[in-house]
Amino acid sequence: MTNVPVRPLRVAVIGAGPAGVYAADILTKSSEVRDAGLEVSIDLFDQYPAPYGLIRYGVAPDHPRIKGIVNALHKVLDRGDIRFIGNVAYGRDLTLGDFRRLYDAVVFATGAVKDARLEIPGADLEGSFGGADFVSWYDGHPDVPREWPLEAREVAVLGNGNVALDVARMLSKHAEDLLVTEIPDNVYQALRRSPVTDVHVFGRRGPAQIKFTPLELRELSHSRDVDIVLYPEDFEFDEASDEAIRTNNQVKTMVNTLANWIAEEKDTGASRRLHLHFLHNPVRIYDSPQAPGRVAGIRFERMELDGTGNVRGTGEFVDYPVQAVYRAIGYHGSELAELEYDEHRGVIPNDGGRVLDADGNPVPGVYTTGWIKRGPVGLIGHTKGDALETIGCLLEDRDSLPRAEDPDEHAIIALLEERGIEYTTWEGWNELDAHERALGEKFTAESAERGTPVQRERVKVVPRQEMVRISRQNAS
Ligand code: NAP
């Protein structure tokens, strides 16, 4: 006797970013599903009216190569065997009880969208910004304010990961050079007025401990009218650094790139500079008597390598007058209603993707994948491995999954309608997608007429209500 349902296995995936789409895709294509003669029926939810999560709202607009992953995700969702349901928030519109009633299994793929906290004095001063918040702003996230105060001439960006590079590049690039991207108009207008001249990126460890990736680092030198400035005194290597350079090609490539930039000593007299500093540990962001409560500078302790690739303080402190600080020191996953939460790591406690309860036991039928499962590290492609593991667990458990009371595919739609939730659909996304592309074409045509031709593939619609309106305009 087994519990294998004769009807399709009903699975809800919450989060339509890469992690959620990969999980849904792997589940539909799994040979275990095929071999067992199982059918699966998957609903993919997102709190935003549009799909693609981090790709739409986390990848920098001047990274069309990464944004191109959207084409692959589009193909998956366009097959028609995974149903997209957008503008529905877990914990607000639907409870865990709702999902349990309607599905045999739920997979949480909600990612990590908040900034990790920087616990130093002054981190909350006006002019101290979370890198993730800035990314949300320039990517036209529907729930962040449209205005961003770009008033600083000198800016500090903290962190040596790819988000710090994105933030520094977006702050230092000339707005005109971003017009070909999908940046929303409010972002273009604000960047155009930015008085910035110097963007300083600070890493707390050495050049061999950076968490950038080679392509993203090299890209810095492609910004027009922006000089890269490096400081030879920051180039310290310990045994662990030498070992990393010897054994890790990425590190070797990046250290070489930095060394070449130092050797070139390129000062082209550009109107903007992007400085890369290492061995600077932030200790205090401070204001000034002239502008109390507002960032006036940042203090660092100079660090030295301790032989293991870690650092210790030298006792020497250095101040940089800046008018804004961007903290790009990592993302942090958010707590989810009715599930345990590991506050320190910002993840849902889990064992290989099986969500655990307060006693460390698997919660039947509840799984997790992506950044909310393992923390905000790794490139988008790495999420596939996660999804494989999680879906593997789900399929292993399939005979013991709690059975949904109401597995009818229409039940969720009826519930959303009963609650008056303005959910969006795949057809709705296609409407919005076409609308954004049409805005791009219009811009392209008008710019040509003005004699300043700019080719724009898409102009993003930002306000949530407008996204919903366009997505639902032809809904029956
Ligand atoms: P990350 O790669 O983990 O980098 C975080 C950086 O912040 C590290 O340099 C870390 O230094 C530093 N840091 C942490 N706490 C700090 C503190 N208290 N004070 C000073 N510095 C501190 O995180 P991320 O940049 O947010 O990126 C997240 C993931 O997304 C990464 O895997 C990244 O590659 C990926 N991503 C990729 C792209 C792309 O274009 N390919 C773009 C964006 C993000 P330590 O090393 O010393 O801890």
Residues whose N, C-alpha, C, O or C-beta is under 5 A from the ligand:
A	BS01	NAP	G159 N160 G161 N162 V163 A164 R204 R205 Q209 K211 E216 A328 I329 G330 Y331 P376 V377 G378 L379
